[in-house]
Amino acid sequence: MKRKEKKWFLTSRLYEEYLNKECIITFIRSLNLSEPQIAAQMNVSYPYLYRVLRGQIDTGDAFISGLMKLGMRPEEIFLSK
């Protein structure tokens, strides 16, 4: 059974200005895990991860440190200006 492609809408101001959203989405997709599994590995709640990925709320320290727990480096997470 083919998995339905998830659509993530990263529209928060923080994403638009500082985070490398394309790299983050590519990295998360490359894990081949469900969002609840990713949230557990990031040590954040699934509702929090869901809302951040869809731009409903801004990120915080928990999201950034969670990405780093998954193996992303700061230079991959943030845009260089």
Steps between C-alpha positions, in 0.01 A plus 500: 500500500643836396530764770318822438740792447486740792482870423679725742434870494781689662374855501590641838714812501785316672508234227487759226782708643745272678446128448599298197155351454585305184791330671292425811215346299740297286677374810175406678370318192829311465443342842206297365324521835152614591455842654418346843821296483701806403344702784592227749861496380512882518356485853212734408130430492341392176248791503789745538692347208183489288427869560858611440530309172180658375593852605223527757745592776857624507784274597685514824807359663335157530453473123855610420658271759273219379631540146852482636412181692391352167843581356462838330784746542431868576640604162237278334216634714568873466540710189826686467453870440 
